[in-house]
Amino acid sequence: MTLLDPVWTSLLYLAAAVFFILALRGLSSPRTARRGNLIGAFGALLAVVTVFVSARLDNIPWIIGAIAVGTAVAAPVARRVQMTQMPQLVALFNGVGGGAAALVALLELSHTADPWVRLAIVFTLLVGTVSFAGSGVTFAKLQELMTTRPIVFPGLPVVMAAVLLAAVGTAVAVVLTGSLALAVLLMVLGLAAGALLVLPVGGADVPIVISLLNAFTGLAVAASGVVLGNVLLVVAGTLVGASGTILTRAMAAAMGRSVAGILFGAFKGGSTAGSTAVSERPVRSSSAEDVAVLLGYAQRVIIVPGYGLAVAQGQHTAAELALALEARGIEVDFAIHPVAGRMPGHMNVLLAEANVPYESLKEMGEINSEFRMADVALVVGANDVVNPAAKTSSGSPIYGMPILEVADARQVIFLKRSMRPGFAGIENELLYEPQTSLLFGDAKDSLAKVLGAVKAL
Amino acid sequence: MDGMSLLTVTVLAVFVGFEVVSKVSSTLHTPLMSGANAIHGIILVGAIIVAGQAADPWILAVALLAVVLATANLVGGFVVTDRMLHMFRARKDVARQGAPAKEATGRQDAK
């Protein structure tokens, strides 16, 4: 078989890189996003076809078989996974990508004596394995194969420092000697570091870890592109690194905390596990009929969904309620806090699945000024993201976190399971304000009752 | 490709990446992450190259493992992103329920 001219090969890889950029650009609006993703997939296909026709390859039947196996495993999972489980799946795909990059770098070690290429190899080995193990632990936490609470043991910082120090030492030795055995040792150290990095992170901080590991895998792939001298891998990996970095920063800003604070907070014992004490102060509890009246005769209603809604599988009922209210001529929007859910933007996907049109999904910056025009803010399964303590009480663990300004609405209704404080374990003063009423019960049941009562108005 | 050109490409890609990704609507942050995930599955190209050069059966085995992992990453990532984006529908498409919403082609602004 004659091989493709190197110029054509480079051009085709360049085209694939451009398609990847267009794929990300498509995501600037839900209107163009799906087409963008298909363009990206086409770019990937183009690149894979290009490698087959441009490089002198042995073992082609084996390779095609392995591609078939990978597809047969991943495609059905991707097609069937529930949207609530999306964070696990993303963590899993992220981990295997990092693992693949590390294996590629390992096998390239014997092909080079150039210290710069070896440097790129050790970088890929370390970052790829950190991403693999970190993603694996994240997956296990999200899938509840292990506890979601931070896992800390005495001396953890010392162990982590020792592992990192050993990794750096081993990496230097690999660059100098090119030893395969040392490279494998480096991978083992990377796996240990990845696990140790994620174990102390609590469930609430998982979105930030997923974003960070996403950036890590991107960097590992970019470095493996340097190893292989392949521009497409460099560009694709760098794009992913940029996206992961931006998301990590966005998530940290939405929590009002620093990335380092989240990752190392548990090391210092300042993790996000608060009291679960139940307060005895009086609140105004309300019936589904009362809530329906408040909603049904309002002009503007803003629904604030939290992860509690998804846990109760109440997204569809919430969407139906919004539809019923709109049928009465009421303007209804959903106000989405960036950290609602278990990964960045998760709540939007859950509501989109329940057929909420994307025009109704409003991000925090867009909706916050509108609460003061709203007659009712309906808070379902959310607590910390609407807690004014984030603005007022400087001692509070959530102090500095931007919140949804539900207190500006004329009436605030909380659908809550109990008076137990939220994830951060802080009391919410808003619950005791005169404009607030509470409807206790499972989010889905409560919504269904309210929906029935609205329809009966 | 020489080191300097690779460095040039990398630095430019960093800027393009930040520029493009910072324009992504925060409503779509989950599809962004899974889409970006799919894109790094392109490590498959590297895995295919090392598998195609493998002479020793052990090396081939490791390389094929990398091919399987990378394919899972690439194919799974694009499929699940497509599925997710399919769910984001415009108001007028939701109103026409029942029929699976086609890709939104509305000319008016999404806002």
Chai-1 contact restraints between the chains, C-beta under 6 A:
chainA,res_idxA,chainB,res_idxB,connection_type,confidence,min_distance_angstrom,max_distance_angstrom,comment,restraint_id
A,F20,B,I39,contact,1.0,0.0,6.0,A-B,restraint_1
A,L24,B,V20,contact,1.0,0.0,6.0,A-B,restraint_2
A,R25,B,V20,contact,1.0,0.0,6.0,A-B,restraint_3
A,L27,B,V24,contact,1.0,0.0,6.0,A-B,restraint_4
A,L27,B,L28,contact,1.0,0.0,6.0,A-B,restraint_5
A,L27,B,L32,contact,1.0,0.0,6.0,A-B,restraint_6
A,S28,B,K23,contact,1.0,0.0,6.0,A-B,restraint_7
A,S28,B,V24,contact,1.0,0.0,6.0,A-B,restraint_8
A,S29,B,A110,contact,1.0,0.0,6.0,A-B,restraint_9
A,P30,B,F88,contact,1.0,0.0,6.0,A-B,restraint_10
A,R31,B,A104,contact,1.0,0.0,6.0,A-B,restraint_11
A,R31,B,A110,contact,1.0,0.0,6.0,A-B,restraint_12
A,A33,B,L28,contact,1.0,0.0,6.0,A-B,restraint_13
A,A33,B,L85,contact,1.0,0.0,6.0,A-B,restraint_14
A,R34,B,L85,contact,1.0,0.0,6.0,A-B,restraint_15
A,R34,B,E103,contact,1.0,0.0,6.0,A-B,restraint_16
A,N37,B,G35,contact,1.0,0.0,6.0,A-B,restraint_17
A,N37,B,T81,contact,1.0,0.0,6.0,A-B,restraint_18
A,N37,B,D82,contact,1.0,0.0,6.0,A-B,restraint_19
A,N37,B,L85,contact,1.0,0.0,6.0,A-B,restraint_20
A,A41,B,F78,contact,1.0,0.0,6.0,A-B,restraint_21
A,A44,B,I42,contact,1.0,0.0,6.0,A-B,restraint_22
A,A44,B,L74,contact,1.0,0.0,6.0,A-B,restraint_23
A,A47,B,V45,contact,1.0,0.0,6.0,A-B,restraint_24
A,V51,B,V45,contact,1.0,0.0,6.0,A-B,restraint_25
A,V51,B,I48,contact,1.0,0.0,6.0,A-B,restraint_26
A,A55,B,I49,contact,1.0,0.0,6.0,A-B,restraint_27
A,L57,B,G52,contact,1.0,0.0,6.0,A-B,restraint_28
A,D58,B,G52,contact,1.0,0.0,6.0,A-B,restraint_29
A,N59,B,A51,contact,1.0,0.0,6.0,A-B,restraint_30
A,N59,B,L60,contact,1.0,0.0,6.0,A-B,restraint_31
A,W62,B,L64,contact,1.0,0.0,6.0,A-B,restraint_32
A,I63,B,I48,contact,1.0,0.0,6.0,A-B,restraint_33
A,I63,B,A51,contact,1.0,0.0,6.0,A-B,restraint_34
A,I63,B,V67,contact,1.0,0.0,6.0,A-B,restraint_35
A,A66,B,L64,contact,1.0,0.0,6.0,A-B,restraint_36
A,A66,B,V67,contact,1.0,0.0,6.0,A-B,restraint_37
A,A66,B,V68,contact,1.0,0.0,6.0,A-B,restraint_38
A,I67,B,T71,contact,1.0,0.0,6.0,A-B,restraint_39
A,V69,B,V68,contact,1.0,0.0,6.0,A-B,restraint_40
A,G70,B,V68,contact,1.0,0.0,6.0,A-B,restraint_41
A,G70,B,T71,contact,1.0,0.0,6.0,A-B,restraint_42
A,G70,B,A72,contact,1.0,0.0,6.0,A-B,restraint_43
A,T71,B,T71,contact,1.0,0.0,6.0,A-B,restraint_44
A,T71,B,V75,contact,1.0,0.0,6.0,A-B,restraint_45
A,V73,B,A72,contact,1.0,0.0,6.0,A-B,restraint_46
A,A74,B,A72,contact,1.0,0.0,6.0,A-B,restraint_47
A,A74,B,V75,contact,1.0,0.0,6.0,A-B,restraint_48
A,A74,B,G76,contact,1.0,0.0,6.0,A-B,restraint_49
A,A75,B,V75,contact,1.0,0.0,6.0,A-B,restraint_50
A,A75,B,V79,contact,1.0,0.0,6.0,A-B,restraint_51
A,A78,B,G76,contact,1.0,0.0,6.0,A-B,restraint_52
A,A78,B,V79,contact,1.0,0.0,6.0,A-B,restraint_53
A,A78,B,V80,contact,1.0,0.0,6.0,A-B,restraint_54
A,V90,B,M33,contact,1.0,0.0,6.0,A-B,restraint_55
A,V90,B,S34,contact,1.0,0.0,6.0,A-B,restraint_56
A,V90,B,N37,contact,1.0,0.0,6.0,A-B,restraint_57
A,F93,B,N37,contact,1.0,0.0,6.0,A-B,restraint_58
A,F93,B,N73,contact,1.0,0.0,6.0,A-B,restraint_59
A,F93,B,G76,contact,1.0,0.0,6.0,A-B,restraint_60
A,F93,B,G77,contact,1.0,0.0,6.0,A-B,restraint_61
A,N94,B,N37,contact,1.0,0.0,6.0,A-B,restraint_62
A,V96,B,L69,contact,1.0,0.0,6.0,A-B,restraint_63
A,V96,B,A72,contact,1.0,0.0,6.0,A-B,restraint_64
A,V96,B,N73,contact,1.0,0.0,6.0,A-B,restraint_65
A,G97,B,H40,contact,1.0,0.0,6.0,A-B,restraint_66
A,G97,B,G41,contact,1.0,0.0,6.0,A-B,restraint_67
A,G97,B,N73,contact,1.0,0.0,6.0,A-B,restraint_68
A,G99,B,L69,contact,1.0,0.0,6.0,A-B,restraint_69
A,A100,B,I43,contact,1.0,0.0,6.0,A-B,restraint_70
A,A100,B,A47,contact,1.0,0.0,6.0,A-B,restraint_71
A,A100,B,A66,contact,1.0,0.0,6.0,A-B,restraint_72
A,A100,B,L69,contact,1.0,0.0,6.0,A-B,restraint_73
A,A100,B,A70,contact,1.0,0.0,6.0,A-B,restraint_74
A,A101,B,I43,contact,1.0,0.0,6.0,A-B,restraint_75
A,L103,B,V62,contact,1.0,0.0,6.0,A-B,restraint_76
A,L103,B,A66,contact,1.0,0.0,6.0,A-B,restraint_77
A,V104,B,G46,contact,1.0,0.0,6.0,A-B,restraint_78
A,V104,B,A47,contact,1.0,0.0,6.0,A-B,restraint_79
A,V104,B,V50,contact,1.0,0.0,6.0,A-B,restraint_80
A,V104,B,A66,contact,1.0,0.0,6.0,A-B,restraint_81
A,L107,B,V50,contact,1.0,0.0,6.0,A-B,restraint_82
A,L107,B,I59,contact,1.0,0.0,6.0,A-B,restraint_83
A,L107,B,A63,contact,1.0,0.0,6.0,A-B,restraint_84
A,N214,B,M33,contact,1.0,0.0,6.0,A-B,restraint_85
A,T217,B,H40,contact,1.0,0.0,6.0,A-B,restraint_86
A,G218,B,H40,contact,1.0,0.0,6.0,A-B,restraint_87
A,V221,B,H40,contact,1.0,0.0,6.0,A-B,restraint_88
A,V221,B,I43,contact,1.0,0.0,6.0,A-B,restraint_89
A,S224,B,G46,contact,1.0,0.0,6.0,A-B,restraint_90
A,V226,B,L6,contact,1.0,0.0,6.0,A-B,restraint_91
A,L228,B,G46,contact,1.0,0.0,6.0,A-B,restraint_92
A,G229,B,M1,contact,1.0,0.0,6.0,A-B,restraint_93
A,V231,B,V9,contact,1.0,0.0,6.0,A-B,restraint_94
A,L233,B,G46,contact,1.0,0.0,6.0,A-B,restraint_95
A,V234,B,V9,contact,1.0,0.0,6.0,A-B,restraint_96
A,V234,B,T10,contact,1.0,0.0,6.0,A-B,restraint_97
A,V235,B,A13,contact,1.0,0.0,6.0,A-B,restraint_98
A,A236,B,I39,contact,1.0,0.0,6.0,A-B,restraint_99
A,A236,B,I42,contact,1.0,0.0,6.0,A-B,restraint_100
A,T238,B,T10,contact,1.0,0.0,6.0,A-B,restraint_101
A,T238,B,A13,contact,1.0,0.0,6.0,A-B,restraint_102
A,T238,B,V14,contact,1.0,0.0,6.0,A-B,restraint_103
A,T238,B,G17,contact,1.0,0.0,6.0,A-B,restraint_104
A,L239,B,G17,contact,1.0,0.0,6.0,A-B,restraint_105
A,V240,B,A36,contact,1.0,0.0,6.0,A-B,restraint_106
A,V240,B,I39,contact,1.0,0.0,6.0,A-B,restraint_107
A,V240,B,H40,contact,1.0,0.0,6.0,A-B,restraint_108
A,A242,B,G17,contact,1.0,0.0,6.0,A-B,restraint_109
A,A242,B,F18,contact,1.0,0.0,6.0,A-B,restraint_110
A,A242,B,V21,contact,1.0,0.0,6.0,A-B,restraint_111
A,S243,B,V21,contact,1.0,0.0,6.0,A-B,restraint_112
A,S243,B,A36,contact,1.0,0.0,6.0,A-B,restraint_113
A,I246,B,V21,contact,1.0,0.0,6.0,A-B,restraint_114
A,I246,B,S22,contact,1.0,0.0,6.0,A-B,restraint_115
A,M343,B,T30,contact,1.0,0.0,6.0,A-B,restraint_116
A,P344,B,H29,contact,1.0,0.0,6.0,A-B,restraint_117
A,G345,B,H29,contact,1.0,0.0,6.0,A-B,restraint_118
A,G345,B,T30,contact,1.0,0.0,6.0,A-B,restraint_119
A,H346,B,T30,contact,1.0,0.0,6.0,A-B,restraint_120
A,N348,B,T27,contact,1.0,0.0,6.0,A-B,restraint_121
A,V349,B,T30,contact,1.0,0.0,6.0,A-B,restraint_122
A,V349,B,M84,contact,1.0,0.0,6.0,A-B,restraint_123
A,A352,B,M87,contact,1.0,0.0,6.0,A-B,restraint_124
A,A352,B,F88,contact,1.0,0.0,6.0,A-B,restraint_125
A,E353,B,M87,contact,1.0,0.0,6.0,A-B,restraint_126
A,N355,B,V94,contact,1.0,0.0,6.0,A-B,restraint_127
A,P357,B,R89,contact,1.0,0.0,6.0,A-B,restraint_128
A,P357,B,A90,contact,1.0,0.0,6.0,A-B,restraint_129
A,P357,B,R91,contact,1.0,0.0,6.0,A-B,restraint_130
A,P357,B,V94,contact,1.0,0.0,6.0,A-B,restraint_131
A,Y358,B,F88,contact,1.0,0.0,6.0,A-B,restraint_132
A,E359,B,R91,contact,1.0,0.0,6.0,A-B,restraint_133
A,L361,B,T27,contact,1.0,0.0,6.0,A-B,restraint_134
A,E363,B,S26,contact,1.0,0.0,6.0,A-B,restraint_135
